[in-house]
Amino acid sequence: MHSQVKLGRIGGIEIGLHYSWFIIAILIAWSLAAQFQSVTPHWSQTTIWGAALITAVLFFVTLLLHELAHSLVAKARGLRVREITLFALGGVSQIESEASDARTEFWIAIVGPITSAILGLIFISLDRLTRMPSGAEARTPLAAVLFWLGYINLALAGFNMIPGYPLDGGRVLRAILWWFSGNAERASRWSSQVGQGIALLFIVIGLFRFFVGENFGGLWLAFIGWFLLDAARSSYLQTSILSSLRGRRVADLMERNCAKVEGYLSLRDFVDEYVLHSTNRCFVVTNGDQVVGLLTPAEIRDVPREIWGQSSVQSVMRRLDQVRSVPPDMPADKALELMARENLSQLAVVSDGKLQGIFSQAQVLRFLQIYSGPGRETPRRMAA
């Protein structure tokens, strides 16, 4: 989940918004306006919408504080945090690597719900101080904003502590299981199974509520369940892949015998002679004995088919000095994290200034399919 709108940096962490955030922000402001209208019908429309918009903005500020808590603890524990992105279902901290021990995992996970709970109690306390003495409900715009922010943050803390991986509660459960079992992958599998079970329960309850007449509320719960189900599977898959690669070097997985193609060849001839008759998906472009670049089918897709005959391989390749390179002794899991962080599908493996091979997602998947042990599930796709 990457942000499209950059807001700046806090503590060296980039803050941004995903496009889906604008949709949920509008829906929250709209529903708050309807709620304020029903509770305090004597307010003017300007007051109602002003309170709704201020509450919606402050709600996302509290979400940001929740994610900042995760990120700052991660940084304090020596992990790199690239960015925080707010999107339709809340926020996500882009922590570049997995926690190295159960204690680190526990504190990174639990600090978010603790932050939301503290914020909720602060807002509720302020609400009680500003509420009119005779009113059972918040009567002033300020009290209404504080009342809503207090209870929604307590609800956010409670929801996130549901033991469904990858929610914060699921990560807390994973840390506890990891501490007791001493095995991170086994803890990930168990907490992911719990998370998938809870997600399926959300889906069933949501669909039931929809069919008995609760309409949008039921569908929303089912959608959250579907999102959690996919997230639980993807998170476990990613953890499983990284665990399988630990102890392996880039040199153990890289493609050494890359197919070579001369740079003067036309794209049409290249496709006919190489792509259609080879299982390779990465080709080394040469100029005589010198390696000058790399070419994959992805570069060819960007070229209109009608000019393939007039375009050479060298005109669309990526020059070798433009390709991200790593040394052959780099740990394979670190290389995979680098590819995910920089949104790359392959890395050039270079030693002493010479190309040694190509490390790619395809090579990682091939390795996992061949070398996964008996009884272990073989991952079939890369986690996002």
Secondary structure as UniProt FT lines:
FT   STRAND          5..10
FT   TURN            11..12
FT   STRAND          13..17
FT   HELIX           20..39
FT   TURN            41..42
FT   HELIX           45..76
FT   TURN            77..78
FT   STRAND          81..87
FT   TURN            88..89
FT   STRAND          90..95
FT   HELIX           102..130
FT   TURN            133..134
FT   HELIX           141..160
FT   TURN            165..166
FT   HELIX           168..181
FT   HELIX           184..209
FT   HELIX           210..214
FT   HELIX           216..245
FT   TURN            246..247
FT   HELIX           250..253
FT   STRAND          259..262
FT   TURN            263..264
FT   HELIX           267..270
FT   HELIX           271..275
FT   TURN            276..277
FT   STRAND          283..287
FT   TURN            288..289
FT   STRAND          290..295
FT   HELIX           297..301
FT   HELIX           305..310
FT   HELIX           313..316
FT   STRAND          318..319
FT   HELIX           320..322
FT   STRAND          325..326
FT   TURN            328..329
FT   HELIX           332..341
FT   TURN            342..343
FT   STRAND          346..351
FT   TURN            352..353
FT   STRAND          354..360
FT   HELIX           361..371
FT   TURN            374..375
//
